[in-house]
Amino acid sequence: MTDQANSHRGTPLLIIGASVVVVLWGIYLAQSVLVLFLVSVFLAFIGRVPVVWMERHHVPSVLAVLIVMGAMVTLLMGIGVVVGASLTSFSGAWPSYQARIHDMLFGLKALLSRKGIRVTDDMIFGFNSPGAVMNFTAGVFAGLSSVLSNTLLVLFTMTFMLLEASGLPAKLRLVHEYPKASLPKFAKFVEDIKRYTIIKTLINLLAGVLITIWLTILGVDFPVLWGFLAFLLHFIPSVGSVIAAVPAVSLALIQLGGGSAALTAAGYLVIGMTLGNVVEPRIMGHRFGMSPLVVFLSLIFWGNLLGIVGALLCVPLTMTLKLACEAREDMRWIAVLLGPEMSPKGRPATSRERA
């Protein structure tokens, strides 16, 4: 009887596990559609803020949405022209950088030979493939180009989301059995997601601008391109800033030498640590923090499930899951596990307490 009872208890877990696998497989198969939807939702959260502001100042909803959409189209076109021009110029200059890389590697071979270390050309060039450092950069922009090729669809979807947003509370009141109890929790959940998305985007924009200015001062080629890459990759805490630094530091080394490469790396380090460890926690608060392990695992999970866009949005997506779990008493333990490391006093642990 006991074994039979245990088997009955395990059946719901098996059903839940099987359901999760089926849902994830469906998400993977619908990757192209979901990526466009997620980008539309992300932009809609950003666009909703000026729309609400204009509505409060007695601007009709439709006109407010049209104004915001016009501004976003202009902004996206401007970014596309500037970044596209930089990317085209970089592609044209890449053969000359490859030649410099070969010269540097031959110099390294000669230096090692003088030190009594014998290495072959295959060892040097196999370990330091000239295009290896830029492969990830190319993958990021290739993934984005597939989304940008559907810009019109994304903008239309975003427009309808903004137009429907004002009428959503009324629809939810009709759907929910107890609207007075459930709607405040849902409204708080949406507000938390919007706050996180906007603050994170602004901080990343600041990081991209600061890195562009720093690289311009140092004289590194294509600073706008590397600043835009930093803006995108800073959505991934800690790891993203390191990945964003690799191509810029490598280019500084090829173009200007070791001293400029060290200054480039120092600039990325200072900007990343200041914004990630000082500015962001002060503005957002610790409840928007996440465990470093969860960040790394979410990067792998969403990156494999939704491609490069999933990797860039891995933290916003996981943060949405965390906030959704916080809104339910029976699932709050999941939010605690996804959150930052806690001290014995029940607050986020400091670096000294972690050590």
FENFEN-V520370 format. One record per helix or strand of 2 or more residues. SS is the DSSP state (H for helix, E for strand). FROM is the first residue (numbers start at 1). TO is the last residue. If there is no record, write none. Layout:
((SS FROM TO) (SS FROM TO))
//
This chain:
((H 2 29) (H 31 56) (H 61 114) (H 121 127) (H 132 148) (H 151 175) (H 179 218) (H 223 233) (H 239 256) (H 258 284) (H 286 288) (H 292 312) (H 314 326) (H 329 338) (H 351 354))
//
